[in-house]
């Protein structure tokens, strides 16, 4: 969901009778979960590279 989609979703909620504050909060809740899931999966995926201590691990450490 891009910024335009968040704004569109907020406008849809407002058109159903909610006030601006409630519409923004609901749109934020809808967008927060995918952001957190993407960030968490990226961090978990890069952890093995970041904490590697084996041979030639120093050249891969810059990636993580």
C-alpha positions in Angstrom: 0.0 0.0 0.0 1.5 3.3 -1.1 0.9 6.7 0.3 -1.8 7.4 -2.2 -3.6 4.2 -1.1 -3.4 5.3 2.6 -4.9 8.6 1.7 -7.6 6.9 -0.4 -8.4 4.6 2.5 -8.6 7.5 4.9 -11.0 9.3 2.5 -13.1 6.1 2.2 -13.4 5.8 6.0 -14.3 9.5 6.2 -17.0 9.1 3.6 -18.6 6.4 5.8 -19.1 9.0 8.5 -15.9 8.9 10.7 -14.1 12.0 11.7 -10.6 12.8 10.4 -8.8 11.6 13.5 -10.5 8.2 13.6 -10.0 7.7 9.8 -6.3 8.5 10.1 -5.8 6.1 13.0 -7.6 3.3 11.2 -5.6 3.9 8.0 -2.4 3.9 10.1 -3.3 0.6 11.7 -3.9 -1.0 8.3 -0.5 0.1 7.1 1.6 -0.6 10.3 1.4 -4.4 10.2 2.9 -4.8 6.6 5.7 -2.4 7.5 6.6 -4.2 10.7 6.4 -7.6 9.0 8.8 -6.5 6.2 11.2 -4.9 8.6 11.3 -7.9 10.9 11.8 -10.4 8.1 14.7 -8.3 6.7 16.4 -8.0 10.1 16.0 -11.8 10.8 17.3 -12.6 7.3 20.4 -10.5 7.8 21.3 -11.6 11.3 23.3 -14.7 10.3 25.4 -12.5 8.0 25.9 -9.8 10.7 27.0 -12.2 13.5 29.0 -14.6 11.3 32.5 -15.3 12.7 33.8 -17.9 10.2 36.3 -17.6 7.4 35.9 -14.6 5.1 33.0 -13.3 7.3 34.6 -9.9 7.5 34.0 -9.3 3.8 30.3 -10.2 4.2 29.8 -8.1 7.3 29.5 -4.9 5.2 26.3 -6.4 3.6 24.5 -6.7 6.9 
